[in-house]
Amino acid sequence: MWAYVAEDTSEATANRLIATLHATCEKMLPFPESQPARSLIAPGLRVTFHGSYAIYFTHTHEAVTIVRVLHGARDVQQIAAGGGFH
């Protein structure tokens, strides 16, 4: 993601985007189960949002794993059908 944004705009913009996405993830860490489940896409998958981006993740008692970050204009069902969340 960083490389795509950096190439399309600038490294500074990519750095800012990654920092804001990171901050969004930090906010949900204490209560990851409070975020909406997306079990129809993949077992255990949840999502949180930052602006136009959906941050898909799984979690255990020890860790939260970011599976995918997608712009809201992307076709989530098509990506899921192609195995994009495994």
Residue, then its C-alpha position, 0 to 999 in steps of 0.5 A: m500500500w505504501a509503495y502504491v500511494a508513494e508512487d501515485t502521490s508522494e512518499a510524504t503522503a504515503n507516510r501520513l496515510i500509514a501513520t493515520l491507519h496505524a493510529t486507527c488500529e491502535k485505538m481498536l486494540p483494547f477491544p477488537e471484538s467491538q468492531p464488526a465481524r465479517s465472518l461471511i468473508a472469512p472466519g474470524l475476520r473483523v473490520t474497522f474503518h478510517g475514512s475511505y479505507a476498511i482495515y480487515f483483521t483477525h485477533t487472538h488473545e496475544a495479537v491482532t493481525i491486519v489481513r488487508v486494507l482496502h479502499g471503499a471503492r474496491d469490490v470486497q466480494q470479488i476479492a474474497a472470492g479470489g482468496g484475498f482474505h486468506 
